[in-house]
Amino acid sequence: MEYICPFCDQSFARKVMLSSHLKRSHIKKWTPSSEKFQEPSNEVQEKPQSPRSEQVEQPKKPIKIVNFIQKTMKPRKPLKRLVYSRKKIVDAFDAVKGGMPILRAAREYGIPRSTLQYKVSGKGNLNTLGRGGYYSALGDEIEHKLVNWIMQCANFGFPVSKKAIYSGVGTLMKETNVQVKYFKDNRPSSRWIYSFLRRHPEVRQKKTEYGNKASGKITEPKIRAWFSQIENQLGENVYVLKESQRVFNMDETEFNLSLQGEVVFAPVNHHAFNESEQSDKETQTTLFAVNAAGDFAPPLTVFKYERMPQQAATCAPTADWSISKTDSGWITSESFFDYISNVFLPWVKKQNIKLPIIVFLDGHKSRLSLSLSKFCDEEGIILVAIYPNSKHILQPLNVAVFKPMKDNWKRIKKTWKDECGHEMNKFDVPAALHMIISDQSTRGNIISGFRACGISPYNAEAIDYKKVIKNRKEEEEELLSTEIDPKVNDAVLFLRMLEDRIDVSTLKQFKMTRIKNTQWKGETELKSFFEFWNDSVSQAENRRLMPSPVLSSESESD
């Protein structure tokens, strides 16, 4: 592209050079604010002008240099890329070898002449991407496996993080013996991740949504939709849900080692302390796996060590109890894969349980790795992620097993010192837990948990949807949308507003006193308040809008 001076027809390669030439040679007075040519003045110039500027006449009308340069610029043509497949390359290559000129073959098959000549000369490969850009360093086959794995994990509720992709790429490179010189320790860079996403637009990087029980995002329609989605994803394997021995649930929990909350007798205004050798923050993590028939698979206890000590390696109460170690003391993807492949699956085969089996578990990132997904596909283990933030509704271990297990754990901790002569330490945890899960009552809790969660038998109607937490706005809209007597509606709203402002323990005492139908025996200052609350409840009950206030199972357990 050239820029031509309108006065002397001199050409310049750059716009800046033309602008400088005009200011220097053809303009006697230049004002940057106006960007205009101006007529020469009668003032004497300090510097002599060039001969060429004296010979050339100045334009009569003022002209903007910027507008003039834009008019003289030639518009840039859009870059045209030819899209061609490998078949066209091969056909054009055969045609040239058969005697057709390269230029004619390039025009006939729609291939750039330079590209065809480069491949005919033997310098280039006949393979082509069919688009611009570089070839994938891993190859199309490995990337296709990676995309299928991401899609499969997403369908069953397991999000794939960037760290999991790095680990999956390393696993595939080891399996296929692929070496990439700019992959340090078989780990791709972040630049490769973005190139991978451009090559596969069906996969996108998304920010996960945070949620918890208090967020109120778990609704009854969403849970029912999850049940339907699992049936669709299982496809021909949906019949497995009907066999209790082949439906499992896995989850880990932690056990505190110190003695806490023991009830003792002491004088008034005197603090009572219970000294313990263990820290009140020290816990031990154990993973449990149970099936709907009430059977425990061998658990996994994880210790926080870099190297496994001898005392930890030999503390397993049974031969099939699994012991592992991690740097953090929590279960990682590597330790979970080792447990599934070396402990859980051999136990399943030893019990003569038919494959495939279905395992329900939470969608934590430690559950997911490409090695585990491939292993489970080959062995017939179907991993299903429970709906997020709904462990208190859909997780059998959380619903019916862990609570009584923790109660027994507190009881065993108190009696351990008397029976064994020392306080319980972390190496005694597997033996204590073995005593708890060997209890026959635990089997009934497991079966009840699967039934209450609607997992086995598989039934969305079996769930107690009262556990779904609603926010205040939804409750008010639901209540106001009901067509009832305005006076009755006001009575219920007033009672709810009143109970929201009463302390939980105080409200519990109010309800217990009303149930027993006795006089108020609590603090004297609260007597009139109790009578006022009692009258409000009676008004609501008389209008038959709400049942008599009774303590829920959760209150009784407290």
Phi, psi and omega per residue, in radians:
M1 nan 2.272 -3.106
E2 -2.058 2.616 3.076
Y3 -2.032 2.144 -3.007
I4 -1.888 2.327 3.095
C5 -1.297 2.323 -3.098
P6 -1.351 -0.180 -3.091
F7 -1.730 -0.754 -3.061
C8 -2.060 0.062 3.117
D9 1.023 0.451 3.087
Q10 -1.488 2.406 -3.093
S11 -1.762 2.583 3.137
F12 -2.350 2.598 -3.110
A13 -1.420 -0.395 -3.072
R14 -2.266 2.663 -3.119
K15 -1.175 -0.606 -3.135
V16 -1.135 -0.652 3.140
M17 -1.150 -0.707 3.111
L18 -1.143 -0.726 3.133
S19 -1.099 -0.744 3.113
S20 -1.132 -0.657 3.126
H21 -1.136 -0.727 -3.138
L22 -1.146 -0.707 3.137
K23 -1.175 -0.642 -3.043
R24 -1.416 -0.670 -2.947
S25 -1.858 -0.480 -2.978
H26 -2.129 0.024 -3.114
I27 -2.210 2.128 -3.140
K28 -1.485 -0.519 3.108
K29 -2.426 2.150 -3.057
W30 -2.127 2.217 3.063
T31 -1.997 1.930 -3.091
P32 -1.062 -0.507 -3.103
S33 -1.177 -0.620 -3.113
S34 -1.642 -0.402 -3.123
E35 0.899 0.853 -3.104
K36 -2.285 2.661 2.934
F37 -1.311 2.441 3.111
Q38 -2.189 2.718 -3.137
E39 -1.194 2.562 3.129
P40 -1.149 2.546 3.138
S41 -1.710 2.970 -3.128
N42 -1.478 -0.032 -3.135
E43 -1.198 2.600 3.140
V44 -1.370 2.243 -3.140
Q45 -1.442 2.455 3.134
E46 -1.256 -0.718 -3.107
K47 -1.761 2.386 3.109
P48 -1.208 2.506 3.115
Q49 -1.459 2.749 3.138
S50 -1.207 2.671 3.132
P51 -1.027 -0.639 -3.099
R52 -1.138 -0.632 -3.137
S53 -1.232 -0.486 3.118
E54 -1.297 -0.539 -3.100
Q55 -1.369 -0.530 -3.059
V56 -1.503 2.340 3.126
E57 -1.360 2.572 3.111
Q58 -1.427 2.560 3.095
P59 -1.149 2.561 -3.114
K60 -1.301 -0.655 -3.113
K61 -1.763 2.489 3.101
P62 -1.167 2.446 -3.095
I63 -2.253 2.362 3.060
K64 -1.420 2.237 -3.115
I65 -1.161 -0.679 -3.099
V66 -1.092 -0.791 3.133
N67 -1.123 -0.665 -3.127
F68 -1.154 -0.721 -3.127
I69 -1.163 -0.665 3.124
Q70 -1.128 -0.568 3.133
K71 -1.265 -0.587 -3.107
T72 -1.424 -0.240 3.133
M73 -1.290 2.407 3.096
K74 -1.553 2.296 -3.133
P75 -1.135 2.446 -3.126
R76 -1.395 2.298 -3.125
K77 -1.319 2.459 3.109
P78 -1.150 2.491 -3.110
L79 -1.248 2.226 -3.096
K80 -1.802 2.142 3.127
R81 -1.923 2.352 3.105
L82 -1.617 2.289 3.100
V83 -1.793 2.150 -3.084
Y84 -2.493 2.593 -3.085
S85 -1.687 3.033 3.132
R86 -1.176 -0.554 3.132
K87 -1.111 -0.705 3.103
K88 -1.134 -0.688 3.116
I89 -1.074 -0.798 -3.121
V90 -1.150 -0.731 3.134
D91 -1.116 -0.760 3.110
A92 -1.141 -0.667 3.117
F93 -1.106 -0.769 3.116
D94 -1.145 -0.633 3.131
A95 -1.142 -0.706 3.105
V96 -1.157 -0.713 3.102
K97 -1.148 -0.455 3.100
G98 -1.432 -0.035 3.070
G99 2.030 -0.076 3.126
M100 -1.299 2.402 3.081
P101 -1.067 2.638 -3.086
I102 -1.130 -0.714 -3.109
L103 -1.138 -0.727 3.128
R104 -1.154 -0.719 3.127
A105 -1.133 -0.648 3.129
A106 -1.134 -0.714 3.130
R107 -1.229 -0.672 -3.071
E108 -1.219 -0.652 -3.087
Y109 -1.756 0.024 3.075
G110 1.209 0.720 -3.123
I111 -2.113 2.422 3.089
P112 -1.007 2.422 -3.096
R113 -1.060 -0.733 -3.128
S114 -1.111 -0.655 3.110
T115 -1.134 -0.768 -3.135
L116 -1.165 -0.709 3.128
Q117 -1.142 -0.633 3.124
Y118 -1.134 -0.655 -3.128
K119 -1.377 -0.593 3.119
V120 -1.190 -0.582 -3.134
S121 -1.232 -0.179 3.123
G122 1.597 -0.010 3.141
K123 -1.407 -0.497 -3.089
G124 -1.929 2.778 3.120
N125 -1.480 2.589 3.110
L126 -1.266 -0.319 3.109
N127 -1.180 2.570 3.136
T128 -2.514 2.667 3.129
L129 -1.417 -0.393 -3.017
G130 1.347 0.253 3.141
R131 -2.821 3.037 3.078
G132 -1.377 2.824 3.091
G133 1.898 -3.091 -3.073
Y134 -1.591 2.837 3.025
Y135 -1.282 2.703 3.061
S136 -1.230 2.358 -3.124
A137 -1.161 -0.506 -3.119
L138 -1.560 -0.338 -3.076
G139 1.667 2.702 -3.091
D140 -1.156 -0.570 -3.086
E141 -1.165 -0.780 -3.130
I142 -1.182 -0.734 3.133
E143 -1.150 -0.593 3.095
H144 -1.130 -0.690 3.077
K145 -1.123 -0.680 -3.138
L146 -1.134 -0.731 3.130
V147 -1.150 -0.741 3.124
N148 -1.086 -0.653 3.127
W149 -1.157 -0.734 3.121
I150 -1.100 -0.750 3.134
M151 -1.120 -0.737 -3.121
Q152 -1.145 -0.734 3.123
C153 -1.129 -0.686 -3.136
A154 -1.144 -0.625 -3.123
N155 -1.140 -0.537 -3.121
F156 -1.774 0.219 2.969
G157 1.572 0.276 3.135
F158 -1.857 1.895 3.095
P159 -1.257 2.478 -3.114
V160 -1.781 2.053 3.135
S161 -1.499 2.971 3.110
K162 -1.129 -0.636 3.098
K163 -1.114 -0.653 3.108
A164 -1.167 -0.622 3.090
I165 -1.156 -0.737 3.085
Y166 -1.005 -0.807 3.133
S167 -1.130 -0.691 3.126
G168 -1.147 -0.679 3.097
V169 -1.105 -0.745 3.108
G170 -1.086 -0.673 3.112
T171 -1.142 -0.770 3.134
L172 -1.154 -0.624 3.117
M173 -1.159 -0.642 3.097
K174 -1.202 -0.681 -3.117
E175 -1.192 -0.659 -3.072
T176 -1.712 0.011 -3.136
N177 0.992 0.652 3.097
V178 -1.572 2.333 3.131
Q179 -2.074 2.246 3.070
V180 -2.107 2.088 -2.975
K181 -1.152 -0.508 -3.127
Y182 -1.700 0.226 2.974
F183 -1.679 1.909 -3.116
K184 -1.395 2.136 -3.109
D185 0.968 0.693 3.138
N186 1.008 0.555 -3.128
R187 -2.091 2.038 -3.135
P188 -1.238 2.804 3.126
S189 -1.535 2.969 3.104
S190 -1.154 -0.495 3.089
R191 -1.127 -0.637 3.109
W192 -1.159 -0.629 3.137
I193 -1.046 -0.802 -3.115
Y194 -1.191 -0.617 3.056
S195 -1.157 -0.668 3.098
F196 -1.077 -0.713 3.120
L197 -1.173 -0.600 3.095
R198 -1.218 -0.609 3.124
R199 -1.287 -0.409 -3.102
H200 -2.246 1.454 -3.099
P201 -1.151 -0.238 3.113
E202 -1.270 -0.204 3.100
V203 -1.957 2.315 3.133
R204 -2.286 2.676 3.051
Q205 -1.569 2.132 -3.067
K206 -2.209 2.717 3.074
K207 -1.621 2.209 -3.097
T208 -1.215 2.622 3.111
E209 -1.583 2.262 3.105
Y210 -1.482 2.428 3.108
G211 -2.719 2.675 3.046
N212 -2.528 -3.051 -3.083
K213 -1.085 -0.665 -3.079
A214 -1.294 -0.220 -3.103
S215 -1.234 -0.354 3.086
G216 1.255 0.326 -3.114
K217 -1.523 -0.177 3.107
I218 -1.495 2.049 -3.117
T219 -2.174 2.825 3.123
E220 -1.057 -0.778 3.090
P221 -1.050 -0.617 3.135
K222 -1.186 -0.688 3.112
I223 -1.165 -0.729 3.101
R224 -1.125 -0.665 3.093
A225 -1.136 -0.600 3.089
W226 -1.127 -0.725 3.101
F227 -1.058 -0.757 3.126
S228 -1.169 -0.665 -3.130
Q229 -1.136 -0.707 3.128
I230 -1.107 -0.706 3.100
E231 -1.078 -0.712 3.136
N232 -1.191 -0.692 -3.129
Q233 -1.204 -0.608 3.138
L234 -1.219 -0.543 3.074
G235 1.075 -2.136 -3.091
E236 -1.250 -0.233 3.128
N237 -1.600 0.159 -3.106
V238 -1.148 -0.376 -3.136
Y239 -1.144 -0.366 -3.125
V240 -1.088 -0.506 -3.124
L241 -1.105 -0.324 -3.118
K242 -1.453 -0.192 -3.118
E243 -1.889 2.002 -3.001
S244 -1.140 -0.583 -3.116
Q245 -1.192 -0.334 -3.053
R246 -1.806 0.137 3.122
V247 -1.997 2.092 -3.030
F248 -2.117 2.802 3.009
N249 -2.374 2.343 -3.135
M250 -2.192 2.436 3.036
D251 -2.918 2.665 3.107
E252 -1.916 2.748 3.062
T253 -2.558 2.841 -3.100
E254 -1.970 2.629 -3.111
F255 -2.165 2.207 3.137
N256 -1.395 2.427 -3.042
L257 -1.621 -0.382 -3.074
S258 -1.464 2.756 3.092
L259 -1.475 2.000 -3.088
Q260 -2.238 2.551 3.002
G261 1.239 0.410 3.133
E262 -1.331 2.351 -3.125
V263 -1.474 2.168 3.129
V264 -2.289 2.968 3.096
F265 -1.883 2.342 -3.109
A266 -2.651 2.814 3.118
P267 -1.124 2.809 3.113
V268 -1.145 2.507 3.141
N269 1.029 0.556 3.119
H270 -2.217 2.186 -3.136
H271 -1.316 2.428 3.124
A272 -1.966 2.206 -3.129
F273 -2.064 2.613 3.084
N274 -2.217 1.830 -3.104
E275 -1.306 2.445 -3.114
S276 -2.404 2.531 3.101
E277 -1.296 -0.377 -3.083
Q278 -1.678 2.624 3.078
S279 -1.281 2.530 -3.139
D280 -1.270 -0.145 3.122
K281 -1.811 -0.068 -3.109
E282 -1.427 2.183 3.134
T283 -2.280 2.847 3.120
Q284 -2.259 2.265 -3.062
T285 -1.678 2.389 3.094
T286 -2.426 2.362 3.103
L287 -1.714 2.288 3.128
F288 -2.026 2.555 3.071
A289 -2.329 2.153 -3.121
V290 -2.301 2.717 3.032
N291 -1.967 2.965 -3.053
A292 -1.204 -0.195 3.082
A293 -1.472 -0.076 3.099
G294 1.676 0.248 -3.089
D295 -1.709 2.444 3.030
F296 -1.605 2.241 2.904
A297 -1.398 2.838 3.128
P298 -0.989 2.208 -3.139
P299 -1.286 2.996 3.095
L300 -2.216 2.073 3.069
T301 -1.831 2.264 -3.056
V302 -1.950 2.244 3.090
F303 -1.861 2.659 3.138
K304 -1.623 1.613 3.132
Y305 -2.584 2.675 2.964
E306 -1.509 -0.610 3.030
R307 -2.235 2.369 -3.054
M308 -1.257 2.120 3.069
P309 -1.321 2.819 -3.099
Q310 -1.135 -0.643 -3.119
Q311 -1.158 -0.594 3.106
A312 -1.311 -0.629 -3.110
A313 -1.203 -0.405 -3.071
T314 -1.912 0.258 -3.080
C315 -1.615 0.040 -3.128
A316 -1.182 2.258 -3.108
P317 -1.277 -0.459 3.117
T318 -2.259 2.935 -3.074
A319 -1.216 -0.524 -3.085
D320 -1.666 -0.010 3.082
W321 -1.219 2.229 -3.036
S322 -1.608 2.368 3.085
I323 -2.127 2.287 -3.131
S324 -2.434 2.959 3.112
K325 -2.431 2.505 3.045
T326 -2.417 2.863 -3.129
D327 -1.177 -0.530 -3.082
S328 -1.737 -0.250 -3.054
G329 1.476 0.005 3.084
W330 -1.880 2.839 -3.120
I331 -1.288 2.314 3.089
T332 -1.921 3.011 3.136
S333 -1.120 -0.586 3.131
E334 -1.213 -0.806 -3.135
S335 -1.187 -0.589 3.115
F336 -1.195 -0.716 3.090
F337 -1.116 -0.705 3.121
D338 -1.105 -0.652 3.126
Y339 -1.192 -0.783 -3.123
I340 -1.092 -0.773 -3.023
S341 -1.390 -0.614 -3.008
N342 -1.833 -0.270 -3.091
V343 -2.135 -0.961 -3.012
F344 -1.192 -0.909 -3.107
L345 -1.112 -0.760 3.051
P346 -1.023 -0.629 3.101
W347 -1.157 -0.713 3.115
V348 -1.043 -0.776 3.136
K349 -1.194 -0.606 3.120
K350 -1.165 -0.566 3.116
Q351 -1.448 0.054 3.137
N352 1.030 0.660 3.066
I353 -1.526 2.234 -3.078
K354 -1.194 2.531 3.030
L355 -1.776 2.575 0.132
P356 -1.393 2.816 3.036
I357 -2.156 2.822 3.141
I358 -2.050 2.282 -3.129
V359 -2.089 2.045 3.060
F360 -1.628 2.278 3.138
L361 -2.728 2.902 -3.116
D362 -1.300 2.831 -3.052
G363 -1.566 0.607 3.137
H364 -1.158 2.600 -3.075
K365 -1.114 -0.390 3.123
S366 -1.231 -0.240 3.139
R367 -1.467 -0.142 -2.888
L368 -2.083 2.303 2.961
S369 -2.823 2.724 -3.128
L370 -1.135 -0.640 3.124
S371 -1.102 -0.733 3.136
L372 -1.163 -0.747 -3.138
S373 -1.074 -0.757 3.137
K374 -1.155 -0.712 3.133
F375 -1.121 -0.762 -3.126
C376 -1.165 -0.627 3.093
D377 -1.120 -0.692 -3.116
E378 -1.271 -0.609 -3.043
E379 -1.637 -0.192 3.126
G380 1.539 0.616 3.070
I381 -1.901 2.048 -3.113
I382 -1.755 1.998 3.127
L383 -1.620 2.238 -3.130
V384 -2.185 2.183 3.128
A385 -1.470 2.319 3.087
I386 -1.244 2.615 -3.126
Y387 -0.942 2.350 -3.046
P388 -0.981 2.453 3.054
N389 1.072 0.446 -3.128
S390 -2.176 0.495 -3.134
K391 -1.112 -0.524 3.138
H392 -1.308 -0.090 -3.140
I393 -2.053 -0.720 -2.969
L394 -1.960 -0.059 -3.110
Q395 -1.745 1.889 -3.094
P396 -0.999 -0.675 -3.141
L397 -1.124 -0.698 3.118
N398 -1.275 -0.582 -3.053
V399 -1.311 -0.710 -2.943
A400 -2.335 -0.099 -3.004
V401 -1.978 -0.842 -3.011
F402 -1.154 -0.624 -3.125
K403 -1.098 -0.951 3.080
P404 -1.142 -0.486 3.097
M405 -1.157 -0.714 3.110
K406 -1.182 -0.609 3.083
D407 -1.101 -0.779 3.081
N408 -1.142 -0.579 3.127
W409 -1.111 -0.738 3.103
K410 -1.106 -0.681 -3.131
R411 -1.169 -0.722 -3.126
I412 -1.191 -0.643 3.120
K413 -1.052 -0.670 -3.113
K414 -1.218 -0.639 -3.082
T415 -1.582 -0.149 -3.050
W416 -1.149 -0.734 -3.096
K417 -1.139 -0.659 -3.141
D418 -1.213 -0.651 -3.078
E419 -1.475 -0.610 -3.052
C420 -1.843 -0.189 3.095
G421 1.502 0.018 3.109
H422 -2.672 2.800 3.098
E423 -1.218 2.701 -3.134
M424 -1.219 2.295 3.041
N425 -1.963 -3.141 -3.043
K426 -1.177 -0.401 3.117
F427 -1.377 -0.228 3.082
D428 -1.568 -0.123 -3.067
V429 -1.061 -0.842 3.140
P430 -1.012 -0.709 -3.133
A431 -1.155 -0.715 3.125
A432 -1.144 -0.739 3.130
L433 -1.169 -0.556 3.096
H434 -1.116 -0.646 3.081
M435 -1.121 -0.638 -3.093
I436 -1.250 -0.828 -3.068
I437 -1.318 -0.219 3.095
S438 -1.409 -0.196 3.119
D439 -1.176 2.362 -3.085
Q440 -1.185 -0.450 -3.133
S441 -1.177 -0.422 3.140
T442 -1.143 -0.573 3.130
R443 -1.062 -0.747 3.114
G444 -1.160 -0.601 3.101
N445 -1.127 -0.678 -3.136
I446 -1.117 -0.823 -3.119
I447 -1.101 -0.718 3.116
S448 -1.134 -0.631 3.125
G449 -1.119 -0.782 3.099
F450 -1.102 -0.672 -3.129
R451 -1.231 -0.689 -3.123
A452 -1.218 -0.497 3.129
C453 -1.503 -0.071 -3.140
G454 1.270 0.301 -3.122
I455 -1.487 -0.795 3.115
S456 -2.554 1.947 -0.058
P457 -1.105 2.586 -3.072
Y458 -1.336 1.817 -3.028
N459 -2.697 2.000 3.131
A460 -1.205 -0.323 -3.130
E461 -1.359 -0.243 -3.091
A462 -1.384 -0.153 -3.058
I463 -1.407 2.485 3.045
D464 -1.494 1.700 -3.073
Y465 -1.314 -0.006 3.025
K466 -1.213 -0.327 3.110
K467 -1.302 -0.244 3.111
V468 -1.210 2.097 -3.061
I469 -1.448 2.192 3.097
K470 -1.852 2.569 3.064
N471 -1.407 2.942 -3.042
R472 -1.074 -0.654 -3.102
K473 -1.146 -0.726 3.135
E474 -1.134 -0.688 -3.140
E475 -1.121 -0.736 -3.141
E476 -1.164 -0.703 3.115
E477 -1.141 -0.673 3.129
E478 -1.161 -0.691 -3.129
L479 -1.240 -0.748 -3.099
L480 -1.259 -0.410 3.138
S481 -1.331 -0.227 3.139
T482 -1.422 2.284 -3.112
E483 -1.492 1.726 3.138
I484 -2.375 3.087 3.136
D485 -1.089 2.269 -3.124
P486 -1.010 -0.647 3.138
K487 -1.124 -0.725 3.118
V488 -1.126 -0.760 -3.139
N489 -1.047 -0.726 3.119
D490 -1.125 -0.643 -3.133
A491 -1.134 -0.751 3.138
V492 -1.187 -0.749 3.124
L493 -1.070 -0.707 3.141
F494 -1.143 -0.711 -3.139
L495 -1.136 -0.713 3.124
R496 -1.137 -0.731 3.109
M497 -1.113 -0.638 3.128
L498 -1.170 -0.782 -3.115
E499 -1.217 -0.473 3.078
D500 -1.155 -0.394 -3.101
R501 -1.741 0.104 3.116
I502 -1.791 2.429 3.105
D503 -1.057 2.593 -3.053
V504 -1.078 -0.816 -3.123
S505 -1.148 -0.666 3.122
T506 -1.157 -0.742 3.117
L507 -1.110 -0.612 3.097
K508 -1.127 -0.708 3.082
Q509 -1.129 -0.673 3.086
F510 -1.024 -0.830 -3.088
K511 -1.154 -0.720 3.120
M512 -1.102 -0.705 3.120
T513 -1.141 -0.667 3.140
R514 -1.231 -0.672 -3.141
I515 -1.132 -0.751 -3.127
K516 -1.334 -0.205 3.119
N517 0.994 0.860 -3.135
T518 -2.117 3.038 3.099
Q519 -1.351 2.737 -3.133
W520 -1.200 2.182 -3.106
K521 -2.020 0.198 -3.131
G522 -1.545 -2.602 -3.127
E523 -1.133 2.488 -3.086
T524 -1.138 -0.594 -3.121
E525 -1.126 -0.408 -3.080
L526 -1.653 -0.005 -3.070
K527 -1.116 -0.850 -3.139
S528 -1.147 -0.603 3.100
F529 -1.153 -0.689 3.095
F530 -1.105 -0.748 -3.140
E531 -1.109 -0.658 3.103
F532 -1.149 -0.757 3.100
W533 -1.136 -0.711 -3.125
N534 -1.087 -0.703 3.098
D535 -1.139 -0.665 3.128
S536 -1.140 -0.693 3.102
V537 -1.154 -0.699 -3.133
S538 -1.109 -0.689 3.108
Q539 -1.107 -0.719 3.123
A540 -1.174 -0.659 -3.129
E541 -1.227 -0.639 -3.139
N542 -1.104 -0.514 3.114
R543 -1.542 0.055 3.026
R544 1.050 0.661 3.101
L545 -1.713 -0.422 -3.112
M546 -2.520 2.594 3.126
P547 -1.292 2.977 3.110
S548 -1.101 2.363 -3.062
P549 -1.191 1.995 3.099
V550 -2.086 2.756 3.137
L551 -1.328 2.376 3.085
S552 -1.295 2.993 3.128
S553 -1.094 -0.562 3.138
E554 -1.189 -0.662 3.139
S555 -1.173 -0.717 -3.131
E556 -1.141 -0.635 -3.134
S557 -1.190 -0.460 3.087
D558 -1.218 nan nan
